[in-house]
Amino acid sequence: MADIRYEVSQLFQAAFGINSPIFITESFKKQQPAGISFGGLETLPEYYAPEATSWMGTPIVFSAKFLGGSYKRFKPNGEIESIPMADFQLPPATMFSFRRAHNVTRTNLLGANGTVKEIYGFDDWIIDVRGLCLDEPTRSAHDQLDELLKWEELADSFGVSGKLFEQRKIARVCVADWSDNLQQASPGVIPFQFQLFSDEAIELVL
């Protein structure tokens, strides 16, 4: 009988120190998948309708996709070239956190309490992305990492879609920092983390 425990939560704990109750019902072992049907199950209200599904048919509530197009990249000699990129769905086991600073100037007042606040605008959204590339029936963890690295080496901002990004009106991002590593004794598991900055075309604002 196939082992149906897929301890993704333990992998997040080992890779990032995050305690998250995430469960995926499939083993890393090369065994016959267990004959389990998830049909008819309702675990979330309708307003949490999944945006995508994993290869096992399980819902992915907050997925994200890098949008294809023509983007710039450095050649080995330092010149800029344009290359075509296809859409890329980020791995299902990916988590996002968002933060943004307000550009506020505070002026002290003599003989009074508090300060005068002048808000000049908002800084870029900073998105911390942490995830796991996991072996799937049609693509390996290393294949997924290869695709991610193609986006990492772009010298350009690129389109992004997903409910979490749309809520914050983020349409384009650029990679600011990247890190990946291999888990000991787990060749089919590759943790990765990177940082994105939101990008907004100033000509569209004007």
C-alpha positions in Angstrom: 0.0 0.0 0.0 1.3 3.5 -0.9 2.4 5.8 1.9 0.0 8.8 1.7 1.9 11.1 4.1 3.5 14.1 2.4 5.1 16.1 5.2 5.4 19.4 3.5 4.9 21.2 6.8 8.0 19.4 8.1 9.9 20.5 5.0 9.0 24.1 5.6 10.1 23.8 9.2 13.5 22.3 8.1 14.1 24.8 5.2 12.7 28.1 6.7 11.9 27.5 10.3 8.2 28.0 9.6 5.5 26.0 11.5 2.7 25.7 9.0 0.1 22.9 9.0 0.4 22.1 5.3 -0.5 18.6 4.1 -0.3 17.1 0.7 -1.4 13.5 0.3 1.4 11.9 -1.7 4.8 10.5 -0.7 8.2 11.5 -2.1 8.8 7.7 -2.6 8.5 6.4 -6.1 5.4 4.3 -5.3 2.0 3.9 -6.9 -0.2 6.8 -5.9 -2.9 5.9 -3.4 -6.4 5.6 -4.9 -7.9 8.6 -3.1 -10.7 10.8 -4.4 -11.2 14.3 -3.2 -14.4 14.8 -5.2 -17.3 16.2 -3.4 -15.3 17.6 -0.5 -16.0 21.2 0.5 -13.4 22.6 2.9 -13.7 26.4 2.3 -16.5 28.8 1.6 -17.2 29.9 -2.0 -15.4 33.2 -1.6 -12.2 31.1 -1.2 -12.7 29.4 -4.6 -9.4 27.9 -5.8 -7.6 29.8 -8.5 -5.8 26.6 -9.7 -5.4 22.9 -8.8 -2.4 20.8 -8.2 -1.5 17.7 -10.2 -3.4 15.7 -7.6 -6.6 17.8 -8.1 -6.3 19.5 -4.7 -7.1 23.3 -4.7 -4.5 26.0 -4.6 -6.2 29.0 -3.1 -3.6 31.7 -3.4 -1.6 30.8 -6.5 0.5 33.1 -8.6 1.8 33.2 -12.1 4.6 35.0 -13.9 3.2 36.3 -17.2 5.1 35.6 -20.4 6.3 38.2 -22.8 9.4 39.7 -24.3 11.8 40.7 -21.5 15.4 42.0 -21.3 18.4 39.9 -20.2 22.1 40.5 -20.1 24.3 38.7 -22.6 27.7 37.3 -21.3 29.4 40.3 -22.8 27.2 42.7 -20.9 24.9 43.7 -23.8 21.1 43.7 -23.4 19.0 41.2 -25.4 15.3 40.6 -25.5 14.1 37.0 -25.0 10.6 35.5 -25.1 9.3 34.0 -21.8 6.3 31.7 -21.5 3.8 31.9 -18.6 5.1 30.2 -15.5 2.9 28.9 -12.7 4.7 29.1 -9.4 5.0 25.7 -7.5 1.9 24.9 -5.4 3.9 24.9 -2.1 4.7 28.7 -2.3 4.0 31.3 0.4 4.0 35.1 0.0 4.3 37.9 2.5 3.8 41.6 1.6 4.9 44.8 3.2 5.1 48.4 2.1 6.5 51.6 3.8 4.8 55.0 3.7 7.1 57.9 2.9 6.3 60.1 5.9 8.2 63.2 7.2 7.6 64.1 10.8 8.2 67.6 12.1 8.6 68.2 15.8 6.6 71.1 17.4 8.0 73.3 20.1 5.8 73.5 23.2 3.3 70.9 22.0 2.9 67.2 22.0 3.3 65.0 19.0 4.5 65.8 15.5 3.2 67.1 12.2 3.1 64.3 9.6 3.5 64.9 5.9 2.8 61.9 3.7 4.6 62.2 0.4 3.7 58.9 -1.1 4.2 55.2 -0.8 7.3 53.0 -1.2 7.4 49.9 -3.4 5.6 46.7 -2.2 8.2 44.2 -1.0 7.1 40.6 -1.5 8.9 37.8 0.3 8.5 34.5 -1.5 9.3 31.1 0.1 8.5 27.8 -1.4 9.4 24.2 -2.3 10.1 22.7 -5.7 8.7 19.1 -5.4 8.9 16.2 -7.8 5.7 15.8 -9.9 4.7 13.1 -12.4 5.3 15.4 -15.4 8.2 17.6 -14.1 11.0 17.2 -11.6 11.9 19.6 -8.8 15.1 20.5 -10.8 13.0 21.3 -13.9 10.9 23.8 -11.8 14.1 25.3 -10.4 15.5 25.7 -13.9 12.4 27.7 -14.9 12.6 29.9 -11.8 16.2 30.7 -12.5 15.3 31.9 -16.0 13.1 34.5 -14.4 15.7 35.3 -11.8 18.3 36.3 -14.4 16.1 38.8 -16.2 17.3 42.4 -16.2 13.7 43.6 -16.4 10.4 43.7 -14.5 7.8 41.3 -15.6 4.1 40.8 -15.3 2.5 38.8 -12.5 -1.0 37.7 -11.7 -2.8 36.2 -8.7 -5.4 37.2 -6.2 -2.9 38.4 -3.6 -1.2 40.6 -6.2 -4.5 42.0 -7.6 -5.7 43.0 -4.1 -2.7 45.3 -3.9 -2.8 46.5 -7.5 0.5 44.9 -8.3 0.8 44.1 -12.0 4.6 44.0 -12.5 7.5 42.9 -10.3 11.3 42.5 -10.4 13.5 40.0 -8.6 15.7 41.7 -5.9 17.2 38.8 -4.1 17.5 35.0 -4.6 18.4 32.0 -2.5 18.0 28.2 -3.0 19.5 25.1 -1.4 19.1 21.3 -1.3 17.7 19.4 1.6 19.9 16.6 2.8 18.7 13.1 1.7 15.8 14.7 -0.3 16.8 15.0 -3.9 13.2 15.7 -5.0 12.8 18.7 -2.6 14.5 22.1 -3.4 13.6 25.0 -1.0 13.8 28.4 -2.6 13.2 32.0 -1.4 13.5 35.3 -3.2 12.3 38.9 -2.8 10.2 40.9 -5.3 9.8 44.6 -5.7 6.6 45.9 -7.2 7.1 48.1 -10.3 4.8 50.7 -11.8 5.3 52.4 -15.1 5.4 56.1 -14.3 4.1 57.0 -17.7 0.9 55.1 -16.9 0.5 57.1 -13.7 1.1 60.5 -15.4 
